[in-house]
Amino acid sequence: MVRYDTSPTARALLALEAIQDSPGITAQRLGDHLGVTERAARRYVAILREAELPIESVTGPHGGYRVGRGLRLPPLMFTAPEALGLVMAVLEGHRGAADPTELVGAALSKILRALPQQVAEPVRAVRHITGPPPDPSLRVDPVLTARLVEAWTSSRRVRLDYRLEDGRERPMEVDPWAVVLRHGRWYLLCWSHTSDAQRALRIDRVLSVFVTSQCFTAPEDLDALRALEEHLSQGWRHEVDVLLRADLDEATRWLPRSLGRLEVVDGGIRLLATTDDPDWYARQLANTPLAFEVVGSPALVQATEDLAARLVKAAGSAGPAPTPPTIADTPPAGTSPPDREVRQVQQQTNRGPRALG
């Protein structure tokens, strides 16, 4: 039942929502829904028509009102979970959603402008890092995700039930720092009071969420995407310790953040990470033009040696060596590789967490 002090404008919008939800609703039922007389309900329908909304009358003994098809869509009424679910589906399934100049991206921008700020702002922050999920089972519950977004934006601690990789369920108490879409998966970047450590939880494994009244303060200047990428590069079976003979700008340019954490040291840049697939990791290092030395991880040392032996064998059976490039063909020292080559390497290397995990 609508409150007695609801404004006429609000009642007109509620009348529109009722007609959209119940095509053929009678004036009497509409009045009961709004808490007004049948005559007043008809007056609100007239207001909608004056606003050029196509409200049609259905004839017959059970006639009523319905929204017709006009040149423009009438205002659509979404709950926050419904709107977030629609936006999430677009982000997951259409690459054009990241570009506001594309047709789908422009439509998404309109939806974002209509969302409550606490829902719209997090989505705006992640819309540029979209990608279709690798498996339909990874789609998340919009209602549950909306609760996490609400807790994140209001800085409220949550209690949740989480399904571990082995199928066991674990209750956790966490401070939700950010909701992030990356590599086709939705993650909750948080501080776990249960583990007393930073965690990146897959939201498709979150079974229930309870938002508490306890507030928290997130780290200042938190770069949620960077923190997530660095977190996803850690925690696997084999340690990675590589010395890159490059400066920080070069290393950052060629290596995605998901490949590991970079530290400036004497002699270059140190790359620290972990991996479950040393062979894959050795190929990613070989894809860059950077000189490097594996100084840790016996498994990665072996994988690098195996890759080198395979390349040497392939080069030995390839026939006569190609003619060395002339001076005119050789790019000047210090110049950057062609943009096409950069894009190819970036496309190959930007598979970190998926391949590492």
PLY file of the C-alpha trace (Angstrom):
ply
format ascii 1.0
element vertex 357
property float x
property float y
property float z
element edge 356
property int vertex1
property int vertex2
end_header
0.00 0.00 0.00
1.31 3.43 -0.95
1.81 5.91 1.91
-0.90 8.55 2.28
1.64 11.41 2.02
3.12 10.25 -1.31
3.33 13.16 -3.76
1.16 13.26 -6.93
4.27 12.91 -9.12
5.37 9.83 -7.22
1.87 8.36 -7.48
1.85 8.90 -11.24
5.17 7.05 -11.56
3.87 4.28 -9.32
0.77 4.09 -11.54
3.05 3.65 -14.57
4.98 0.90 -12.81
1.74 -0.88 -11.87
0.45 -0.71 -15.45
3.77 -2.04 -16.77
3.77 -4.91 -14.28
0.06 -5.78 -14.72
-1.10 -5.11 -18.29
-4.91 -4.79 -18.32
-5.12 -3.53 -14.74
-8.49 -1.85 -14.10
-8.93 1.64 -12.68
-10.38 0.13 -9.51
-7.40 -2.18 -8.97
-5.03 0.64 -9.82
-6.75 2.84 -7.25
-6.49 0.09 -4.63
-2.78 -0.27 -5.40
-2.18 3.47 -5.06
-4.46 3.89 -2.05
-6.77 6.31 -3.86
-10.24 6.27 -5.37
-10.98 4.90 -8.83
-11.60 8.45 -10.05
-8.20 9.57 -8.76
-6.55 6.60 -10.44
-8.02 7.70 -13.77
-6.65 11.17 -13.13
-3.11 9.75 -12.74
-3.52 7.88 -16.02
-4.49 11.21 -17.63
-1.32 12.78 -16.22
0.76 10.04 -17.84
-0.96 10.60 -21.15
-0.34 14.35 -20.91
3.35 13.46 -20.61
2.97 11.71 -24.01
3.30 8.23 -22.58
1.35 5.67 -24.63
-1.15 4.44 -22.02
-3.84 2.50 -23.86
-7.31 1.47 -22.67
-8.21 -2.17 -23.16
-11.85 -2.66 -24.13
-14.13 -5.44 -22.98
-15.68 -6.64 -19.71
-12.24 -7.08 -18.14
-10.68 -4.06 -19.78
-8.12 -1.84 -18.16
-4.85 -0.09 -18.96
-1.65 -1.17 -20.61
1.46 0.54 -21.96
1.29 0.77 -25.73
4.08 0.94 -28.24
5.12 4.49 -28.97
8.02 6.10 -30.75
9.98 6.18 -27.47
10.31 3.69 -24.67
8.39 4.79 -21.59
10.36 5.12 -18.36
11.43 1.68 -17.14
11.26 0.90 -13.43
14.12 -1.25 -12.11
15.01 -2.29 -8.60
18.73 -1.86 -7.83
19.40 -5.64 -8.12
17.49 -5.80 -11.43
19.42 -2.86 -12.87
22.75 -4.21 -11.65
21.91 -7.64 -13.08
21.15 -6.11 -16.48
24.37 -4.09 -16.47
26.40 -7.11 -15.39
24.95 -9.22 -18.19
25.87 -6.54 -20.74
29.39 -6.15 -19.36
29.96 -9.90 -19.37
28.56 -10.64 -22.80
29.28 -7.71 -25.12
32.67 -6.17 -25.77
31.06 -2.99 -27.10
29.76 -2.27 -23.60
33.10 -0.69 -22.73
32.82 1.97 -25.44
30.15 4.67 -24.88
30.31 5.55 -28.59
29.13 2.07 -29.58
25.41 1.30 -29.77
25.40 -1.10 -26.80
27.80 1.08 -24.85
25.59 4.16 -25.37
22.53 2.25 -24.16
24.46 1.07 -21.11
25.47 4.66 -20.36
21.80 5.64 -20.24
21.06 2.84 -17.78
24.01 3.90 -15.62
22.74 7.48 -15.50
19.41 6.19 -14.15
20.94 3.94 -11.48
21.38 5.04 -7.86
24.85 6.50 -7.44
25.99 3.78 -5.02
25.21 1.17 -7.68
26.27 3.11 -10.77
29.69 4.30 -9.63
31.20 0.83 -9.04
29.90 -0.32 -12.43
31.41 2.73 -14.16
34.72 1.87 -12.53
34.79 -1.64 -14.01
33.08 -1.24 -17.40
36.41 -0.77 -19.21
37.71 -4.21 -18.16
35.04 -6.51 -19.53
35.08 -9.93 -21.12
32.68 -12.85 -21.54
32.89 -15.48 -18.79
34.49 -18.75 -19.88
31.65 -20.80 -18.41
27.95 -19.97 -17.79
28.31 -21.44 -14.29
30.49 -18.44 -13.38
27.58 -16.00 -13.68
26.78 -14.44 -10.34
23.53 -13.68 -8.54
22.67 -9.97 -9.10
20.77 -9.76 -5.79
23.71 -11.13 -3.84
26.15 -8.96 -5.79
24.00 -5.90 -5.13
24.34 -6.56 -1.39
28.12 -6.72 -1.74
28.13 -3.48 -3.75
25.96 -1.83 -1.11
28.31 -2.99 1.65
31.34 -1.81 -0.33
29.97 1.66 -1.03
28.68 2.12 2.53
31.90 0.67 4.10
30.01 -1.99 6.08
31.53 -5.28 7.16
29.80 -8.43 5.90
29.44 -12.01 7.00
29.25 -14.49 4.17
29.34 -18.20 3.38
31.98 -19.10 0.81
32.45 -22.30 -1.19
36.10 -23.32 -1.31
37.70 -24.94 -4.34
37.33 -28.41 -2.82
33.59 -27.86 -2.32
33.66 -27.21 1.44
31.69 -24.22 2.75
33.38 -21.71 5.02
31.83 -18.82 6.97
33.88 -15.62 6.68
33.79 -12.08 8.04
35.29 -9.56 5.64
35.64 -5.85 4.90
34.59 -5.47 1.22
37.11 -3.12 -0.40
35.86 -3.39 -4.00
33.86 -5.45 -6.49
35.93 -5.97 -9.64
35.25 -7.66 -13.00
38.44 -9.16 -14.42
39.22 -11.99 -16.83
35.53 -12.84 -17.15
35.03 -13.30 -13.41
33.53 -11.10 -10.68
35.79 -10.77 -7.63
35.36 -9.32 -4.16
38.62 -7.72 -3.07
38.49 -7.66 0.71
40.24 -7.96 4.05
39.33 -11.25 5.71
39.10 -11.06 9.49
38.70 -14.83 9.46
42.13 -15.31 7.85
43.64 -11.97 8.97
44.80 -11.38 5.39
43.85 -9.75 2.09
41.70 -11.97 -0.07
40.18 -11.93 -3.58
37.00 -14.00 -3.43
35.20 -15.21 -6.52
31.64 -13.92 -6.21
30.24 -16.95 -8.03
31.37 -18.94 -4.97
29.70 -16.65 -2.43
26.59 -18.44 -1.17
25.06 -15.87 1.18
25.74 -12.32 2.37
24.72 -10.52 5.56
25.58 -6.83 5.80
26.42 -5.82 9.37
26.22 -2.38 10.97
29.96 -2.36 11.71
31.90 0.14 9.60
35.47 -0.13 8.31
38.01 2.09 6.57
39.55 0.83 3.34
43.24 1.49 2.62
43.93 5.01 1.36
44.58 5.37 -2.38
43.53 1.77 -3.00
44.01 0.75 -6.65
41.54 -2.12 -6.63
42.43 -3.43 -10.08
46.17 -3.38 -9.39
45.68 -5.04 -6.00
43.54 -7.75 -7.58
46.03 -8.39 -10.40
48.91 -8.70 -7.94
46.86 -10.98 -5.70
45.99 -13.27 -8.63
49.68 -13.68 -9.44
50.39 -15.08 -5.97
49.45 -18.22 -4.09
50.24 -20.88 -6.70
52.47 -23.93 -6.33
55.81 -22.84 -7.87
57.71 -19.72 -6.82
58.86 -17.29 -9.50
61.89 -15.02 -9.02
63.21 -13.35 -12.16
65.68 -10.50 -12.66
64.78 -8.33 -15.65
67.55 -6.30 -17.26
65.29 -3.31 -17.84
63.96 -0.20 -16.16
60.54 0.00 -14.53
58.85 1.70 -17.49
59.98 -1.02 -19.90
59.00 -3.83 -17.56
55.57 -2.29 -16.92
55.02 -1.85 -20.64
55.76 -5.45 -21.57
54.52 -7.41 -18.56
50.85 -7.43 -17.47
50.31 -6.91 -13.76
48.76 -10.37 -13.49
52.18 -11.86 -14.29
53.62 -10.77 -10.96
54.86 -7.97 -8.74
57.69 -5.73 -9.92
60.36 -4.33 -7.58
63.23 -2.00 -8.44
66.58 -3.56 -7.40
70.26 -3.11 -8.24
70.82 -4.22 -11.80
67.22 -4.03 -13.00
63.73 -5.09 -11.99
62.81 -8.10 -9.89
59.67 -10.02 -10.91
58.07 -11.98 -8.06
55.13 -14.29 -8.56
53.92 -17.88 -8.39
52.54 -20.23 -11.02
51.04 -23.67 -11.43
52.38 -23.89 -15.02
56.13 -23.13 -15.31
56.12 -24.02 -19.03
53.46 -21.38 -19.72
55.32 -18.84 -17.58
58.60 -19.45 -19.45
56.80 -18.77 -22.76
55.41 -15.48 -21.45
58.91 -14.33 -20.47
60.27 -15.38 -23.86
57.54 -13.37 -25.60
59.06 -10.12 -24.36
62.18 -8.43 -25.80
63.53 -7.96 -22.28
66.72 -9.67 -21.17
66.04 -11.71 -18.04
67.59 -14.23 -15.68
65.65 -16.78 -13.64
67.24 -16.57 -10.20
64.68 -18.63 -8.29
62.25 -21.49 -8.82
63.88 -24.76 -9.97
60.70 -25.60 -11.89
60.88 -22.35 -13.90
64.62 -22.84 -14.50
63.90 -26.28 -15.95
61.00 -24.98 -18.06
63.19 -22.17 -19.44
65.98 -24.62 -20.30
63.51 -26.94 -22.04
62.08 -24.04 -24.05
65.55 -22.86 -25.02
66.57 -26.36 -26.14
63.42 -26.68 -28.25
64.04 -23.32 -29.94
67.69 -24.17 -30.62
66.65 -27.49 -32.14
64.03 -25.75 -34.29
66.57 -23.19 -35.49
69.09 -25.91 -36.34
66.68 -27.73 -38.65
65.41 -24.63 -40.41
68.02 -24.64 -43.19
70.43 -21.83 -44.09
70.46 -18.85 -41.79
68.62 -15.80 -43.13
70.60 -12.91 -44.60
71.55 -10.47 -41.82
69.60 -7.21 -41.97
71.24 -4.23 -43.57
71.88 -1.11 -41.59
68.80 0.49 -43.16
66.66 -2.45 -41.99
67.88 -2.31 -38.42
65.89 0.03 -36.14
67.97 2.65 -34.33
69.07 1.74 -30.83
66.60 2.61 -28.13
63.56 2.73 -30.43
60.35 0.96 -29.46
59.14 -2.14 -31.32
56.39 -1.61 -33.90
52.91 -1.13 -32.48
51.69 -4.29 -34.19
54.33 -6.37 -32.42
53.46 -4.73 -29.11
49.79 -5.61 -29.54
50.61 -9.22 -30.42
52.74 -9.71 -27.34
50.22 -8.00 -25.08
47.45 -10.21 -26.43
49.54 -13.27 -25.68
50.67 -12.23 -22.23
47.38 -10.85 -20.93
46.20 -14.30 -19.91
47.85 -14.37 -16.52
45.35 -15.51 -13.89
43.43 -17.80 -16.24
46.52 -19.70 -17.26
48.21 -19.44 -13.88
45.21 -20.82 -12.04
0 1
1 2
2 3
3 4
4 5
5 6
6 7
7 8
8 9
9 10
10 11
11 12
12 13
13 14
14 15
15 16
16 17
17 18
18 19
19 20
20 21
21 22
22 23
23 24
24 25
25 26
26 27
27 28
28 29
29 30
30 31
31 32
32 33
33 34
34 35
35 36
36 37
37 38
38 39
39 40
40 41
41 42
42 43
43 44
44 45
45 46
46 47
47 48
48 49
49 50
50 51
51 52
52 53
53 54
54 55
55 56
56 57
57 58
58 59
59 60
60 61
61 62
62 63
63 64
64 65
65 66
66 67
67 68
68 69
69 70
70 71
71 72
72 73
73 74
74 75
75 76
76 77
77 78
78 79
79 80
80 81
81 82
82 83
83 84
84 85
85 86
86 87
87 88
88 89
89 90
90 91
91 92
92 93
93 94
94 95
95 96
96 97
97 98
98 99
99 100
100 101
101 102
102 103
103 104
104 105
105 106
106 107
107 108
108 109
109 110
110 111
111 112
112 113
113 114
114 115
115 116
116 117
117 118
118 119
119 120
120 121
121 122
122 123
123 124
124 125
125 126
126 127
127 128
128 129
129 130
130 131
131 132
132 133
133 134
134 135
135 136
136 137
137 138
138 139
139 140
140 141
141 142
142 143
143 144
144 145
145 146
146 147
147 148
148 149
149 150
150 151
151 152
152 153
153 154
154 155
155 156
156 157
157 158
158 159
159 160
160 161
161 162
162 163
163 164
164 165
165 166
166 167
167 168
168 169
169 170
170 171
171 172
172 173
173 174
174 175
175 176
176 177
177 178
178 179
179 180
180 181
181 182
182 183
183 184
184 185
185 186
186 187
187 188
188 189
189 190
190 191
191 192
192 193
193 194
194 195
195 196
196 197
197 198
198 199
199 200
200 201
201 202
202 203
203 204
204 205
205 206
206 207
207 208
208 209
209 210
210 211
211 212
212 213
213 214
214 215
215 216
216 217
217 218
218 219
219 220
220 221
221 222
222 223
223 224
224 225
225 226
226 227
227 228
228 229
229 230
230 231
231 232
232 233
233 234
234 235
235 236
236 237
237 238
238 239
239 240
240 241
241 242
242 243
243 244
244 245
245 246
246 247
247 248
248 249
249 250
250 251
251 252
252 253
253 254
254 255
255 256
256 257
257 258
258 259
259 260
260 261
261 262
262 263
263 264
264 265
265 266
266 267
267 268
268 269
269 270
270 271
271 272
272 273
273 274
274 275
275 276
276 277
277 278
278 279
279 280
280 281
281 282
282 283
283 284
284 285
285 286
286 287
287 288
288 289
289 290
290 291
291 292
292 293
293 294
294 295
295 296
296 297
297 298
298 299
299 300
300 301
301 302
302 303
303 304
304 305
305 306
306 307
307 308
308 309
309 310
310 311
311 312
312 313
313 314
314 315
315 316
316 317
317 318
318 319
319 320
320 321
321 322
322 323
323 324
324 325
325 326
326 327
327 328
328 329
329 330
330 331
331 332
332 333
333 334
334 335
335 336
336 337
337 338
338 339
339 340
340 341
341 342
342 343
343 344
344 345
345 346
346 347
347 348
348 349
349 350
350 351
351 352
352 353
353 354
354 355
355 356
